[in-house]
Amino acid sequence: MLRVFPELCIGILTQGFSRAGGGMPTPREVYRVDVLILVDDYSGFTRLLSEHGFSALVSVEYGDGSSYRVLMDFGTSGRVLLYNARTAGADLNPVDSLVLSHRHYDHSEGLVRLSKLLAGKPLLAHPDVLKPCYSTRGGSMRFNVGFSPKLRETLRDFEVVLLKESVELSKDLWFLGEVERYYDNSYAVEGFKTVRDGSLTDEYMLDDTGIAVRVGSRALVVVGCSHSGISNIVRKARKVTGASEVVVIGGLHLAQAEPQDIERVVNELEVEGVTEVHAAHCTGLKGEAALLRRYGDRLKKVYSGYRLRVVAD
């Protein structure tokens, strides 16, 4: 049975997760995080495939030899994710939980092909992922940018946990939940619509979120598309993890932003303690160029098969 009732979440959480900031002390400490990009719009000079979308396998390793694995986002087709995982030698069976950064098809629809392999796994997302989402970008209305009917049916195969709050999935690993819009993120939600009370209205993408891992004095932040504004997501991650420095990997949604917005966002990232950016998916050429000017060799371009390792200092 599909479980999408927020009132059930507390029962689920007490069995497997702990609330951010309220977990019981544990001797485990994160000593390493490995990220493998399974889906990106670019595949570089590899034997892997690309498609419009994003997926990341995040493996958190602890000093006591234990580990926790999260698969965040699933690309558009699922076929690319499965092929790339197999080719890269990544076993998805040990994945502990799934996280959906937001409801857009290029991050969510691939879940349909994963239903048999990962059936029964917890799937964490914001409650708004179930809302319809349309787009007026490109000069015409698109009615299919959120969950398809097939995907809605597929959700029955998973333990769906819909939360607005941040949750500690494992020691020092957080699902960030709803992100406060402290910085202006209008550039990242322009053109999106939903239905409210029988009328089309602007969609502010409150479901857009990410995950964060505290690794020594730093935080690693993994994002899908950053519709909440990458600066806001980093701000939330710093608040949750207590870290002073941040490494970011994922899509920053700067591809269609105006130059002044891009420069403002880059400035905000510096203010928020971002020391390294691994830019993927929807960051765009203009965004990558601005980040390169500011970060130099601390800016990396992501592709399908890209690997990032962050080790505790």
C-alpha positions as CSV (number, residue, x, y, z in Angstrom):
1,M,0.0,0.0,0.0
2,L,1.2,3.5,-0.8
3,R,2.2,5.3,2.4
4,V,2.3,9.0,1.9
5,F,0.6,10.2,5.1
6,P,2.7,12.7,7.1
7,E,1.2,11.4,10.4
8,L,2.9,8.1,9.8
9,C,6.3,9.6,9.4
10,I,7.1,9.8,13.1
11,G,6.7,6.1,13.5
12,I,8.9,5.4,10.5
13,L,11.5,7.8,11.7
14,T,11.9,6.4,15.2
15,Q,12.7,3.0,13.7
16,G,15.3,4.1,11.1
17,F,16.1,7.8,11.4
18,S,16.6,10.5,14.0
19,R,15.6,14.1,13.8
20,A,18.3,16.7,12.9
21,G,20.1,17.8,16.0
22,G,18.3,15.3,18.2
23,G,19.9,12.0,17.4
24,M,21.4,9.8,20.2
25,P,25.2,10.1,20.5
26,T,27.1,7.4,18.7
27,P,30.7,6.5,18.4
28,R,30.5,6.5,14.6
29,E,32.2,9.4,12.9
30,V,32.2,10.1,9.1
31,Y,35.6,9.7,7.7
32,R,34.8,9.6,4.0
33,V,32.1,10.3,1.5
34,D,32.1,9.0,-2.1
35,V,29.8,10.4,-4.7
36,L,29.3,8.7,-8.0
37,I,27.2,10.6,-10.6
38,L,25.1,8.1,-12.4
39,V,23.1,10.5,-14.6
40,D,24.1,13.9,-16.0
41,D,23.5,15.8,-19.3
42,Y,27.1,15.3,-20.2
43,S,29.1,12.0,-20.3
44,G,32.5,13.4,-21.0
45,F,35.1,11.1,-22.6
46,T,33.7,8.0,-21.0
47,R,31.9,4.9,-22.1
48,L,28.8,5.9,-20.1
49,L,25.6,7.4,-21.3
50,S,24.1,10.8,-20.7
51,E,20.5,12.2,-20.8
52,H,18.8,15.3,-19.5
53,G,18.6,14.7,-15.8
54,F,20.6,13.9,-12.7
55,S,21.3,11.0,-10.3
56,A,23.9,10.6,-7.6
57,L,24.9,7.6,-5.5
58,V,26.2,8.9,-2.2
59,S,28.2,6.5,0.1
60,V,29.0,7.6,3.6
61,E,31.7,5.6,5.3
62,Y,32.3,5.6,9.1
63,G,35.4,5.0,11.2
64,D,33.9,1.9,12.7
65,G,33.6,0.2,9.3
66,S,29.8,0.8,8.8
67,S,28.3,2.7,5.9
68,Y,25.1,4.3,4.7
69,R,24.2,4.7,1.0
70,V,21.7,7.1,-0.5
71,L,20.5,7.2,-4.2
72,M,19.4,10.8,-4.9
73,D,17.3,11.3,-8.0
74,F,16.9,8.9,-10.9
75,G,17.2,10.7,-14.2
76,T,14.6,10.7,-16.9
77,S,14.6,7.1,-18.3
78,G,16.0,4.9,-15.7
79,R,17.7,3.1,-18.5
80,V,20.7,5.4,-18.4
81,L,21.0,5.1,-14.6
82,L,21.0,1.3,-14.7
83,Y,23.4,1.1,-17.6
84,N,25.9,3.5,-16.0
85,A,25.7,1.8,-12.6
86,R,26.4,-1.5,-14.2
87,T,29.3,-0.2,-16.4
88,A,30.8,1.7,-13.4
89,G,30.6,-1.3,-11.2
90,A,28.1,0.3,-8.7
91,D,25.8,-2.2,-6.9
92,L,22.5,-0.5,-6.1
93,N,21.2,-3.3,-4.0
94,P,22.9,-2.1,-0.8
95,V,21.2,1.3,-1.1
96,D,19.7,2.2,2.3
97,S,17.3,5.0,1.2
98,L,16.2,7.0,-1.8
99,V,15.9,10.8,-1.9
100,L,14.0,12.8,-4.5
101,S,15.3,16.4,-4.7
102,H,12.1,17.6,-6.4
103,R,9.3,16.4,-8.7
104,H,10.5,17.3,-12.2
105,Y,10.5,14.4,-14.6
106,D,14.3,14.6,-15.3
107,H,14.9,13.7,-11.7
108,S,11.9,11.5,-10.9
109,E,10.7,9.5,-13.9
110,G,13.7,7.1,-13.9
111,L,12.3,5.6,-10.6
112,V,9.8,3.7,-12.7
113,R,12.5,1.4,-14.1
114,L,14.0,1.0,-10.6
115,S,10.8,-0.3,-8.9
116,K,11.7,-4.0,-9.1
117,L,15.3,-3.6,-8.1
118,L,14.7,-1.2,-5.1
119,A,11.1,-2.1,-4.1
120,G,10.4,-1.5,-0.4
121,K,13.2,1.0,0.1
122,P,12.4,4.3,1.9
123,L,11.8,7.2,-0.5
124,L,12.1,10.6,1.1
125,A,10.7,13.8,-0.4
126,H,8.8,17.0,0.3
127,P,5.0,16.6,0.4
128,D,4.7,19.0,-2.6
129,V,6.2,16.4,-5.0
130,L,2.6,15.2,-5.4
131,K,1.4,18.5,-6.7
132,P,1.0,19.0,-10.5
133,C,3.7,21.1,-12.2
134,Y,3.5,22.8,-15.5
135,S,6.0,25.0,-17.4
136,T,5.5,28.1,-19.6
137,R,9.2,28.3,-20.4
138,G,9.9,28.1,-24.1
139,G,6.8,30.0,-25.1
140,S,4.2,27.2,-24.8
141,M,2.5,25.4,-21.9
142,R,3.9,22.0,-21.0
143,F,1.7,19.8,-18.8
144,N,4.1,16.9,-18.1
145,V,7.1,18.3,-16.1
146,G,6.0,16.7,-12.8
147,F,5.0,13.1,-11.9
148,S,3.5,11.1,-14.7
149,P,0.6,8.7,-14.1
150,K,3.0,5.8,-14.4
151,L,5.3,7.2,-11.7
152,R,2.4,7.9,-9.4
153,E,1.4,4.2,-9.7
154,T,5.1,3.1,-9.1
155,L,5.2,5.0,-5.8
156,R,3.2,2.1,-4.3
157,D,6.4,-0.1,-4.5
158,F,8.3,2.1,-2.1
159,E,8.0,3.3,1.6
160,V,7.2,6.9,0.8
161,V,8.1,9.4,3.5
162,L,7.0,12.9,2.8
163,L,8.5,15.5,5.1
164,K,9.0,19.3,5.3
165,E,11.5,19.1,8.1
166,S,15.2,18.1,8.0
167,V,15.9,14.6,9.2
168,E,19.2,12.9,10.1
169,L,19.1,9.7,8.1
170,S,22.3,8.4,9.6
171,K,25.0,9.9,11.8
172,D,25.9,13.3,10.2
173,L,23.9,12.7,7.1
174,W,20.7,14.8,6.6
175,F,17.8,15.1,4.3
176,L,17.4,18.9,4.3
177,G,13.6,19.1,3.9
178,E,12.0,22.5,3.0
179,V,14.5,25.3,2.4
180,E,13.9,28.8,3.6
181,R,14.1,31.4,0.8
182,Y,16.5,33.8,2.5
183,Y,18.2,34.8,-0.8
184,D,16.2,35.7,-3.9
185,N,15.6,32.5,-6.0
186,S,13.2,33.9,-8.5
187,Y,15.6,33.1,-11.3
188,A,15.3,29.4,-10.5
189,V,11.5,29.1,-10.4
190,E,10.5,31.5,-13.3
191,G,7.9,30.0,-15.7
192,F,6.7,27.1,-13.5
193,K,3.0,26.8,-12.7
194,T,0.7,24.6,-10.6
195,V,-3.1,24.4,-10.0
196,R,-4.6,25.9,-6.8
197,D,-8.4,26.1,-6.3
198,G,-9.0,25.4,-9.9
199,S,-6.7,28.1,-11.2
200,L,-3.2,28.2,-12.6
201,T,-0.8,30.0,-10.3
202,D,2.9,30.5,-9.9
203,E,4.8,27.5,-8.5
204,Y,7.6,28.3,-6.1
205,M,9.0,24.7,-6.0
206,L,9.0,24.4,-2.2
207,D,9.7,20.7,-2.7
208,D,13.2,21.4,-4.0
209,T,15.8,20.2,-1.5
210,G,19.0,18.2,-1.1
211,I,21.2,16.2,1.3
212,A,24.1,17.2,3.4
213,V,26.9,15.3,5.1
214,R,29.2,16.6,7.8
215,V,32.7,15.4,7.0
216,G,35.1,16.7,9.6
217,S,34.9,20.5,9.6
218,R,33.2,20.6,6.2
219,A,29.8,19.8,4.8
220,L,29.2,18.1,1.5
221,V,26.0,19.3,-0.1
222,V,24.4,17.3,-2.9
223,V,21.7,19.1,-4.9
224,G,19.5,18.1,-7.9
225,C,18.4,21.3,-9.5
226,S,18.6,24.0,-6.8
227,H,15.2,25.6,-7.6
228,S,15.2,26.8,-4.0
229,G,18.3,28.7,-4.8
230,I,21.7,27.1,-4.3
231,S,22.7,29.8,-1.8
232,N,19.6,29.0,0.3
233,I,20.3,25.3,0.2
234,V,23.9,25.8,1.3
235,R,22.6,28.1,4.1
236,K,20.2,25.4,5.3
237,A,23.0,22.8,5.1
238,R,25.4,24.9,7.2
239,K,22.6,25.5,9.8
240,V,21.9,21.7,10.0
241,T,25.4,20.4,10.0
242,G,27.2,23.2,11.9
243,A,30.0,23.3,9.3
244,S,31.8,26.4,8.4
245,E,33.0,25.3,4.9
246,V,31.0,23.7,2.2
247,V,31.6,21.6,-0.9
248,V,28.8,21.6,-3.4
249,I,28.0,19.0,-6.1
250,G,25.0,18.9,-8.4
251,G,22.8,21.2,-10.6
252,L,22.8,24.9,-9.7
253,H,20.1,26.0,-12.1
254,L,22.0,29.0,-13.6
255,A,21.6,28.0,-17.2
256,Q,18.9,30.5,-18.0
257,A,19.6,33.0,-15.3
258,E,20.5,36.6,-16.1
259,P,24.2,37.6,-15.8
260,Q,23.5,39.8,-12.8
261,D,21.7,37.0,-11.0
262,I,24.6,34.6,-11.7
263,E,27.1,37.0,-10.3
264,R,25.0,37.6,-7.2
265,V,24.6,33.9,-6.6
266,V,28.4,33.3,-6.9
267,N,28.9,36.1,-4.4
268,E,26.4,34.5,-2.0
269,L,28.1,31.1,-2.3
270,E,31.4,32.7,-1.1
271,V,29.6,34.4,1.8
272,E,28.1,31.1,2.8
273,G,31.5,29.4,2.9
274,V,31.5,27.4,-0.3
275,T,35.1,26.5,-1.1
276,E,34.6,24.0,-3.9
277,V,31.9,23.5,-6.6
278,H,31.3,20.4,-8.8
279,A,28.8,21.8,-11.3
280,A,26.3,19.4,-13.0
281,H,23.1,19.3,-15.0
282,C,21.4,22.7,-15.1
283,T,24.3,24.9,-14.1
284,G,24.8,25.9,-17.7
285,L,27.7,27.4,-19.6
286,K,27.2,31.0,-18.2
287,G,27.1,29.7,-14.7
288,E,30.1,27.5,-15.1
289,A,32.1,30.4,-16.6
290,A,31.2,32.7,-13.7
291,L,32.1,30.0,-11.2
292,L,35.4,29.3,-13.0
293,R,36.3,33.0,-12.8
294,R,35.7,33.0,-9.1
295,Y,36.8,29.5,-8.0
296,G,39.5,28.6,-10.6
297,D,40.6,25.0,-10.3
298,R,38.2,24.6,-7.4
299,L,35.4,24.5,-10.0
300,K,34.9,21.1,-11.7
301,K,32.6,20.1,-14.4
302,V,30.5,17.0,-13.6
303,Y,29.6,14.2,-16.1
304,S,28.1,10.7,-16.0
305,G,30.6,8.6,-14.1
306,Y,32.1,11.5,-12.3
307,R,33.5,10.6,-8.9
308,L,34.1,12.8,-5.9
309,R,35.7,11.8,-2.6
310,V,35.6,14.0,0.5
311,V,37.7,12.8,3.4
312,A,37.5,14.2,7.0
313,D,40.3,16.5,7.9
